[in-house]
Amino acid sequence: MSFKEASKQRGLYLATVARNLRLSPHFVRLTVQGEDLERLPRHGYDQWFRLCLPTGDGPVDLNALPDQFGLAGYLKFKSSGLAQRVAVRNYTVRQHRPEVGEVDIDFVAHGDRGVAGPWAQRAQVGDQLALIDQGRGFSPAGESDFQLLVGDESAQPAILGILRDLPRAAQGLALIEVPEAADAQPVEAPEGFEVRWIDRSQSPARPGQAALAELRGLSLPDPPAVSAYLAGEQALVTGGRRHLVAAGWPKSKIEFVGYWRAGGAT
Ligand SMILES: Cc1cc2nc3c(=O)[nH]c(=O)nc-3n(C[C@H](O)[C@H](O)[C@H](O)COP(=O)(O)OP(=O)(O)OC[C@H]3O[C@@H](n4cnc5c(N)ncnc54)[C@H](O)[C@@H]3O)c2cc1C
């Protein structure tokens, strides 16, 4: 599975907010619940989905959303009139408990601009939402590979999910930049993995730039037994990929996705 195959995934799941927990200075965890989530497939690792949120007043029939978000599903959504009443953003399954139909979602609380981040901060028990399954982006590498995982806080849920689900013999390094040390969460990583937290409050800059500087300063193992996963702010991801390619890492071994763009439009 990879990010390129997301549009082939199918599945619409309705849920409501069951709990809203302020995890740390910059994170809110929503637990969402619904019978539908008992049958959400478990892709593990960085499993992600399109989060569909009603934006206006009054009820919205979330069942009318497309169950696939490729080009056809997107066009259907845009032309249906629902696009004026439902916002769609991308999020990661932090934990899935199918036995009770629950999913935890960790939202970066990035202020009052945008839709999903502000919504999560004020979400109430019973608020409605829908998830469209997108599979996962991460593909586990060969056992002898050295794996490099790099991201900012928005990719913390994905990287911690990858570390949780990797075979215990996996080896590598994870660089995770967080706004401040208190935002770092407990990690279940394979023994052969180093997890390095980068605390942005020590040298405030555009999100992702401290992780990029750390990546550029690494003494990297030689290809070909390497693979990388880069996620987070766009400049971190593109700068990190460029650096690895210049160091001779095969493009085919670098999975990368820009999650958001600093200063980007809502
Ligand atoms: C596959 C995938 C999985 C993702 N998983 C998660 C996840 O589990 N948790 C998570 O928090 N995010 C995750 N993201 C990132 C999330 O989709 C974006 O941050 C998204 O822009 C949030 O939407 P919004 O409505 O809050 O803000 P938007 O309306 O998109 O943007 C509004 C403003 O907020 C700024 N902004 C957006 N995100 C951030 C941020 N993280 N930090 C600071 N400023 C920001 C933008 O630059 C813009 O100026 C994921 C993205 C992808 C592609």
The ligand as an ORCA input file, in Angstrom:
! r2SCAN-3c Opt
* xyz 0 1
  C      -2.341     11.581      5.276
  C      -2.467     12.734      6.285
  C      -2.634     12.451      7.631
  C      -2.710     13.486      8.570
  N      -2.890     13.187      9.891
  C      -2.979     14.193     10.807
  C      -3.213     13.908     12.194
  O      -3.410     12.753     12.604
  N      -3.259     14.956     13.061
  C      -3.098     16.262     12.640
  O      -3.172     17.171     13.458
  N      -2.910     16.547     11.322
  C      -2.860     15.557     10.412
  N      -2.687     15.853      9.089
  C      -2.532     17.253      8.698
  C      -3.890     17.972      8.562
  O      -4.640     17.372      7.521
  C      -3.616     19.446      8.227
  O      -2.904     20.052      9.268
  C      -4.878     20.220      7.909
  O      -4.472     21.392      7.236
  C      -5.689     20.598      9.136
  O      -6.875     21.223      8.692
  P      -7.477     22.548      9.359
  O      -8.872     22.659      8.882
  O      -7.215     22.534     10.838
  O      -6.583     23.715      8.772
  P      -6.595     24.291      7.270
  O      -7.920     24.888      6.933
  O      -6.084     23.263      6.328
  O      -5.504     25.456      7.373
  C      -5.793     26.665      8.105
  C      -4.494     27.352      8.504
  O      -3.890     26.563      9.530
  C      -2.545     26.246      9.187
  N      -2.275     24.871      9.630
  C      -2.842     23.721      9.168
  N      -2.345     22.650      9.824
  C      -1.445     23.147     10.713
  C      -0.608     22.531     11.674
  N      -0.569     21.196     11.867
  N       0.174     23.327     12.429
  C       0.165     24.684     12.271
  N      -0.619     25.332     11.360
  C      -1.414     24.553     10.601
  C      -2.460     26.385      7.650
  O      -1.163     26.738      7.245
  C      -3.480     27.481      7.361
  O      -2.874     28.740      7.468
  C      -2.622     14.837      8.135
  C      -2.484     15.101      6.745
  C      -2.394     14.061      5.834
  C      -2.241     14.367      4.366
*
